[in-house]
């Protein structure tokens, strides 16, 4: 099996999660990469993706695992030759079995542009960071904000991923608290529970 890391930029960030899954399947067929299929009445390629992100959020660190014997080096070359614009493989590693590509990435690092500069200690010393969930409930997600620092006018923050705090909700709340305009958030890293890059445990 192969675990690979890919970017979702240049317009590809507007593709829905299922559309990206379909594009990956088509890319494998066009590239001639042999992928194992499930058994049963409706066989499908054994492709496993990390948890979905909101549409319109660029990412430099998406992950996918595919059941194939293709060597990592040729996989990267073939993927990048046949994938749609904006989906670019930036790393691939052989695994001995399935990895928790959807469950083990529990934190993510983002860069955020467009928020008015504020003292990050004000954010990190808060006891509450209240967001409104899809069903209209208020939820305190302060425990899912792990770090934040400024790099010039860009805020680099590590927050929870796939566990109740979407980056859109985070930036909306920052706008409410500190102001700003034309906010652009980009996912730069996927992290495990220890705060390490997800792929570091695979290499």
C-alpha positions as CSV (number, residue, x, y, z in Angstrom):
1,X,0.0,0.0,0.0
2,X,1.0,3.6,-0.5
3,X,0.4,6.6,1.6
4,X,0.7,9.9,-0.3
5,X,0.5,13.5,0.5
6,X,-0.9,16.0,-1.9
7,X,-1.8,19.7,-2.3
8,X,-5.2,21.1,-3.1
9,X,-4.7,24.5,-4.5
10,X,-5.1,26.5,-7.7
11,X,-8.9,26.0,-7.9
12,X,-8.9,22.4,-6.7
13,X,-9.8,23.7,-3.2
14,X,-13.3,24.2,-4.6
15,X,-13.8,20.5,-5.4
16,X,-16.0,18.6,-3.0
17,X,-14.5,15.7,-1.0
18,X,-16.2,13.1,-3.2
19,X,-15.2,14.8,-6.4
20,X,-11.5,14.7,-5.3
21,X,-12.0,11.0,-4.6
22,X,-13.4,10.5,-8.1
23,X,-10.5,12.5,-9.6
24,X,-8.0,10.3,-7.8
25,X,-9.6,7.2,-9.1
26,X,-9.6,8.6,-12.7
27,X,-6.0,9.6,-12.3
28,X,-5.0,6.1,-11.3
29,X,-6.8,4.7,-14.4
30,X,-5.2,7.2,-16.7
31,X,-1.7,6.7,-15.2
32,X,-2.0,2.9,-15.4
33,X,-1.5,2.5,-11.7
34,X,-2.9,-0.9,-10.7
35,X,-5.1,-0.5,-7.6
36,X,-6.8,-3.3,-5.7
37,X,-10.6,-3.4,-5.6
38,X,-13.0,-4.3,-2.9
39,X,-15.0,-7.6,-3.1
40,X,-18.7,-7.9,-3.4
41,X,-21.6,-6.7,-5.6
42,X,-20.2,-3.2,-6.3
43,X,-16.4,-3.4,-6.4
44,X,-14.6,-0.1,-5.9
45,X,-10.9,1.0,-5.7
46,X,-9.4,0.7,-2.3
47,X,-8.7,4.4,-1.7
48,X,-8.8,5.9,1.8
49,X,-8.7,9.7,2.3
50,X,-8.2,12.0,5.3
51,X,-11.2,13.7,6.7
52,X,-12.9,16.3,4.4
53,X,-12.3,20.0,4.7
54,X,-14.6,22.9,3.8
55,X,-14.9,23.8,0.2
56,X,-12.7,26.7,-0.7
57,X,-9.9,26.0,1.9
58,X,-6.5,25.5,0.1
59,X,-4.4,22.8,1.6
60,X,-0.7,21.8,1.3
61,X,-1.2,18.7,3.4
62,X,-3.9,16.3,2.2
63,X,-3.4,12.6,2.7
64,X,-4.6,9.5,0.9
65,X,-3.8,5.8,1.1
66,X,-4.2,3.5,-1.9
67,X,-3.9,-0.3,-2.1
68,X,-1.2,-0.6,-4.8
69,X,2.2,-2.2,-5.4
70,X,3.4,0.9,-7.4
71,X,6.8,2.1,-6.1
72,X,6.6,5.5,-4.4
73,X,8.9,7.3,-6.9
74,X,7.0,6.2,-10.0
75,X,3.7,6.8,-8.2
76,X,4.6,10.5,-7.6
77,X,5.6,10.9,-11.2
78,X,2.5,9.3,-12.7
79,X,0.1,11.1,-10.3
80,X,1.5,14.5,-11.2
81,X,1.4,13.8,-14.9
82,X,-2.2,12.7,-15.0
83,X,-3.9,14.5,-12.0
84,X,-6.1,17.6,-12.6
85,X,-4.5,21.0,-12.0
86,X,-4.2,21.9,-8.4
87,X,-3.8,18.3,-7.1
88,X,-0.1,17.7,-6.8
89,X,1.6,14.8,-5.0
90,X,4.4,16.0,-2.8
91,X,5.4,12.8,-1.1
92,X,4.6,9.0,-1.1
93,X,5.6,6.2,1.2
94,X,5.1,2.4,1.2
95,X,3.1,1.0,4.2
96,X,2.6,-2.5,5.3
97,X,-1.1,-2.1,5.9
98,X,-3.8,0.4,6.5
99,X,-3.0,3.5,8.5
100,X,-5.4,5.8,10.3
101,X,-5.4,8.4,7.5
102,X,-8.9,9.6,8.6
103,X,-8.6,9.0,12.3
104,X,-5.0,9.7,13.4
105,X,-4.9,13.3,12.0
106,X,-6.4,15.1,15.0
107,X,-4.7,18.5,14.6
108,X,-3.9,20.8,11.7
109,X,-1.7,23.8,11.2
110,X,-3.0,26.7,9.2
111,X,-1.8,30.1,8.0
112,X,-4.4,32.8,8.2
113,X,-4.2,36.1,6.3
114,X,-6.6,39.0,6.7
115,X,-7.2,39.0,10.5
116,X,-6.3,42.3,12.2
117,X,-3.1,41.8,14.2
118,X,-3.8,41.1,17.9
119,X,-1.9,39.9,21.0
120,X,-2.0,36.1,20.8
121,X,-1.8,35.9,24.5
122,X,-5.3,37.3,24.6
123,X,-6.4,34.3,22.6
124,X,-4.4,31.7,24.4
125,X,-5.3,32.9,27.9
126,X,-9.0,32.8,27.2
127,X,-11.0,30.2,29.1
128,X,-13.7,30.2,26.4
129,X,-13.8,30.3,22.6
130,X,-17.5,29.9,21.7
131,X,-18.6,28.9,18.2
132,X,-22.0,28.1,16.9
133,X,-22.4,24.6,15.5
134,X,-24.4,23.7,12.4
135,X,-27.5,22.9,14.5
136,X,-27.3,26.3,16.2
137,X,-25.8,25.2,19.5
138,X,-23.1,27.2,21.2
139,X,-19.9,25.2,21.9
140,X,-16.7,26.1,23.8
141,X,-13.8,24.8,21.7
142,X,-11.0,26.5,23.6
143,X,-9.3,23.2,24.3
144,X,-9.0,22.6,20.5
145,X,-6.8,25.7,20.0
146,X,-3.2,24.5,20.6
147,X,-1.0,27.3,19.5
148,X,-0.9,30.6,17.6
149,X,1.8,33.0,16.6
150,X,2.4,35.8,14.2
151,X,4.8,35.7,11.3
152,X,4.6,39.2,10.0
153,X,0.9,39.8,9.1
154,X,0.2,36.0,8.9
155,X,-1.2,34.1,11.8
156,X,0.1,30.5,12.1
157,X,-2.2,28.4,14.3
158,X,-2.6,24.8,15.3
159,X,-6.2,23.8,16.0
160,X,-8.2,20.5,16.2
161,X,-9.0,18.7,13.0
162,X,-12.0,16.5,12.4
163,X,-13.1,16.9,16.0
164,X,-15.5,19.8,16.3
165,X,-13.6,22.9,15.2
166,X,-13.5,23.7,11.5
167,X,-11.1,26.4,10.3
168,X,-14.0,28.4,8.9
169,X,-15.6,28.6,12.4
170,X,-12.2,29.5,13.9
171,X,-11.6,32.4,11.5
172,X,-15.2,33.6,11.7
173,X,-14.7,33.9,15.5
174,X,-11.4,35.7,15.1
175,X,-13.0,38.2,12.8
176,X,-15.7,38.7,15.4
177,X,-13.2,39.3,18.2
178,X,-10.4,41.2,16.4
179,X,-11.7,42.3,13.0
180,X,-10.2,42.0,9.5
181,X,-11.3,41.4,6.0
182,X,-10.8,39.0,3.0
183,X,-9.6,36.2,5.2
184,X,-7.7,33.4,3.5
185,X,-6.8,30.3,5.5
186,X,-4.5,27.6,4.2
187,X,-3.9,24.2,5.8
188,X,-0.1,23.6,5.9
189,X,0.3,20.5,8.0
190,X,-1.7,17.5,9.2
191,X,-0.6,16.4,12.7
192,X,-1.1,13.4,15.0
193,X,-2.0,13.6,18.7
194,X,1.6,14.2,19.6
195,X,1.7,17.3,17.3
196,X,4.0,15.6,14.8
197,X,3.6,15.6,11.0
198,X,1.3,12.6,10.2
199,X,3.7,11.1,7.7
200,X,6.6,11.1,10.1
201,X,5.3,7.9,11.7
202,X,5.1,6.2,8.3
203,X,8.4,7.0,6.7
